[in-house]
Amino acid sequence: MRTALISDIHANLEALHSVLDDIASQAVDRVVCLGDIVGYGPNPRECIDIVRDLDLCILGNHDQGALYDPEGFSGTAERAIFWTRSQLEDQSDAANPDRWRFLAELPRVIREDKVLFVHGSARAPLSEYVFPEDVFNPKKMDALFSLVQSQCFQGHTHVPGIFTKNHHFVCPSDIEGKFVVGGQSLIINVGSVGQPRDQDPRCCYVIWDEETIEFRRVEYAMNETAEKIREIPELDDFLGDRLVKGQ
């Protein structure tokens, strides 16, 4: 089975359309979203409507922040999530109750045999960040891998790459985009569709066929998204500026 894994859309409609167009050309069997459909970006309602039609989706911390009170968010992220909530509470939009219901029913973890799908980490599915530099923290990595039987796919940091059980981090550029699983236990960050932070502004997602992991980068109309953000007073201009820098 060929699975496309996307994450951290963050209400970036232009990025989501471009990624799904690319996925449509890759003969995948299903599309899985690892959360954070909303937050930061200008099109939360439209992005929820699209993701609702995908095969699987889990809850991200920004999705939870829209549902409840955001915890540990920066001022910029908090203002964005409150604006997002206002869009979903708009009673003039008859589709909003269904959008709320969809978010409220999202699971925090999906397990398929020995494979895990989470937003943050196997240990704390919503909230834990696993950064590339964590390979220098063997206690943390060993604790995470104790919960991973084969592969754990996640997002949250917006930084794509693969963590190996022997404390290495493999950047997509190190493997020309494709990695052979070879029966290894791995933690895979699939990167971000709507707000990449690895100095590459292109969207990032993964195709996994159980034997290989392929990272794909996709161009999108980032300036259009950035301009939308700048036109919304409640969204900090920084959220648009960072899109064109990939940070």
LUMBAMAR-105925 format. One record per residue (C-alpha): residue in one letter; y, x, z. Coordinates in steps of 0.2 Angstrom, whole numbers, padded with zeros to 4 digits, always signed. Example, Ala and Ser with C-alpha at 12.3 -4.5 7.8 and 13.67 -1.06 7.14 Angstrom:
// LUMBAMAR-105925
A-0022+0062+0039S-0005+0068+0036
***
This chain:
// LUMBAMAR-105925
M+0000+0000+0000R+0017+0006-0005T+0030+0002+0009A+0049+0004+0007L+0057+0007+0024I+0076+0004+0026S+0087+0004+0042D+0104+0004+0048I+0112-0007+0035H+0127-0010+0046A+0134-0025+0036N+0137-0014+0021L+0133-0026+0007E+0136-0014-0008A+0124-0001+0000L+0111-0014+0003H+0112-0021-0015S+0110-0003-0022V+0095+0001-0011L+0086-0015-0015D+0089-0012-0034D+0082+0005-0032I+0067-0002-0022A+0064-0015-0036S+0061+0000-0048Q+0048+0008-0037A+0033-0004-0038V+0033-0006-0019D+0022-0019-0011R+0034-0024+0003V+0050-0019+0012V+0052-0016+0030C+0069-0016+0039L+0070-0006+0055G+0085-0015+0062D+0104-0014+0064I+0108-0026+0050V+0125-0029+0057G+0139-0019+0066Y+0152-0008+0059G+0153-0016+0042P+0162-0030+0033N+0148-0042+0027P+0136-0046+0042R+0132-0064+0036E+0128-0059+0018C+0117-0044+0024I+0108-0055+0036D+0104-0068+0022I+0097-0054+0012V+0086-0046+0025R+0079-0063+0030D+0070-0063+0014L+0062-0046+0017D+0044-0044+0022L+0047-0037+0040C+0061-0034+0051I+0064-0028+0069L+0079-0029+0081G+0092-0015+0081N+0104-0012+0096H+0119-0018+0086D+0109-0034+0081Q+0106-0036+0100G+0124-0032+0104A+0129-0047+0092L+0117-0058+0102Y+0122-0052+0119D+0135-0040+0127P+0135-0023+0119E+0129-0010+0131G+0135+0009+0130F+0145+0006+0114S+0160+0016+0110G+0177+0006+0109T+0176+0006+0090A+0158+0000+0089E+0162-0013+0103R+0177-0020+0093A+0166-0021+0077I+0152-0030+0086F+0164-0043+0094W+0172-0046+0076T+0154-0048+0069R+0150-0061+0083S+0166-0070+0078Q+0159-0071+0060L+0142-0078+0066E+0151-0090+0077D+0162-0098+0064Q+0157-0116+0064S+0164-0119+0047D+0149-0109+0040A+0134-0121+0041A+0121-0106+0039N+0127-0098+0055P+0114-0106+0066D+0100-0100+0056R+0107-0083+0056W+0108-0083+0075R+0090-0089+0076F+0084-0076+0064L+0092-0062+0075A+0086-0070+0091E+0068-0070+0085L+0067-0052+0079P+0053-0042+0088R+0058-0025+0096V+0042-0017+0090I+0029-0020+0076R+0012-0011+0077E+0000-0010+0063D-0016-0002+0068K-0010+0015+0073V+0007+0014+0065L+0023+0010+0074F+0039+0002+0068V+0054+0003+0080H+0073+0005+0079G+0076+0019+0092S+0060+0027+0098A+0042+0023+0103R+0048+0025+0121A+0064+0015+0121P+0063+0004+0105L+0081-0001+0105S+0091+0012+0113E+0084+0030+0113Y+0091+0042+0100V+0080+0056+0093F+0090+0069+0085P+0084+0085+0075E+0090+0096+0090D+0077+0087+0101V+0064+0098+0094F+0071+0111+0107N+0067+0099+0121P+0048+0100+0121K+0046+0088+0137K+0055+0074+0127M+0045+0077+0111D+0029+0078+0120A+0033+0062+0129L+0037+0053+0113F+0022+0060+0104S+0011+0054+0118L+0015+0036+0112V+0012+0040+0093Q-0006+0039+0087S-0002+0042+0069Q+0016+0038+0062C+0031+0031+0070F+0045+0025+0058Q+0062+0023+0066G+0081+0024+0062H+0096+0023+0075T+0103+0041+0072H+0106+0038+0054V+0099+0056+0051P+0084+0056+0040G+0069+0068+0043I+0052+0071+0050F+0047+0077+0067T+0030+0085+0069K+0019+0086+0084N+0022+0105+0085H+0041+0103+0088H+0047+0105+0070F+0060+0095+0061V+0058+0094+0043C+0074+0089+0033P+0072+0079+0017S+0080+0094+0007D+0067+0106+0014I+0053+0096+0005E+0062+0090-0011G+0061+0073-0004K+0042+0071-0002F+0030+0075+0012V+0011+0074+0013V+0005+0066+0029G-0012+0074+0029G-0018+0065+0044Q-0004+0071+0056S+0005+0062+0070L+0023+0061+0064I+0039+0053+0069I+0049+0048+0054N+0068+0044+0054V+0071+0034+0038G+0090+0037+0038S+0103+0024+0035V+0107+0012+0021G+0124+0008+0026Q+0131+0023+0036P+0123+0039+0032R+0128+0053+0045D+0119+0069+0037Q+0134+0074+0027D+0127+0065+0012P+0136+0049+0009R+0122+0041-0002C+0111+0028+0005C+0095+0034+0012Y+0078+0025+0013V+0059+0030+0013I+0044+0025+0003W+0028+0027+0012D+0011+0025+0003E+0000+0030+0018E-0003+0048+0011T+0015+0053+0007I+0033+0050+0013E+0046+0050+0000F+0065+0050+0005R+0076+0043-0008R+0095+0044-0010V+0105+0030-0019E+0123+0030-0025Y+0133+0015-0021A+0151+0008-0022M+0156+0016-0005N+0175+0015-0009E+0174-0004-0011T+0165-0005+0006A+0178+0006+0014E+0193-0004+0007K+0185-0020+0014I+0184-0012+0031R+0202-0007+0030E+0207-0025+0026I+0200-0031+0042P+0211-0028+0057E+0197-0029+0070L+0187-0015+0061D+0194+0003+0063D+0199+0012+0047F+0188+0026+0053L+0173+0016+0049G+0178+0016+0031D+0184+0034+0030R+0167+0040+0037L+0157+0032+0023V+0164+0043+0010K+0160+0059+0021G+0143+0054+0026Q+0146+0057+0044
***
